[in-house]
Amino acid sequence: MTIFFSDWSSLLRIVVISVIGYVGLVVFLRISGPRTLSKMNSFDFVITIALGSTFAGGILQKAISLADVLLAFIMLIGLQYVVTAIASRNKKFNDAIKASPVVVFEDGRYIEENLRDAHVTKDEVDSAVRAAGFSELEFVKFVILETNGNLVAVKK
């Protein structure tokens, strides 16, 4: 029954593409520099999902060759490199592709509109304040939702 086993060549193909694809992905990521693997914002998250999907498709779909997978890796990582290079030199472009930090708490009060727009709860803000080592909100000047999704408490 093919649901449990089809043939040895199919399994060998998965092993070969997995190993070579993995090595290729690691090499390409190392060549592209640390920015590709930095703390993720939404833009980085999309690239990461695309790389994973490409890798999985190449491993499991017989119609996709190893060369197809490696070229897709090069294209995705190359595009990210180009986009981040442009974003680092052009503020308008950077603002268009990336979110801005949002202040969700300031000087003893929650900023309700920003909490609502960012889908952040007061409990999450309070948790971030405690995680930053503050026992009370009165010691905090700001809590900012960073572009990577982290809440950061800033001391008064």
HUMO-V504487 format. One record per pair of residues at least 6 apart in sequence whose ideal C-beta (glycine too) atoms are under 6 Angstrom apart, sorted by the first residue. I is the first residue (numbers start at 1). J is the second residue. Records with the same first field share a line. If there is no record, write none. Layout:
BEGIN
I=J, J
END
This chain:
BEGIN
14=59
17=58, 59, 66
18=59
20=66
21=55, 58, 69
24=70
25=73
28=73, 77
29=36
32=77, 81
35=84
39=148
40=148
41=98, 147, 148
43=97, 98
47=80
50=76
51=76
54=72
57=64
58=64, 69
86=93
87=93, 94
98=147
99=147
101=144, 146
102=114, 118, 145
103=142, 144
104=111, 114, 115, 120, 125, 143, 145
105=125, 143
106=142
110=122
118=145
120=145
125=143
128=143, 151, 153
129=140, 153
132=153
134=140
140=153
141=154, 156
142=154
143=151, 153
144=152
145=151
146=152
END
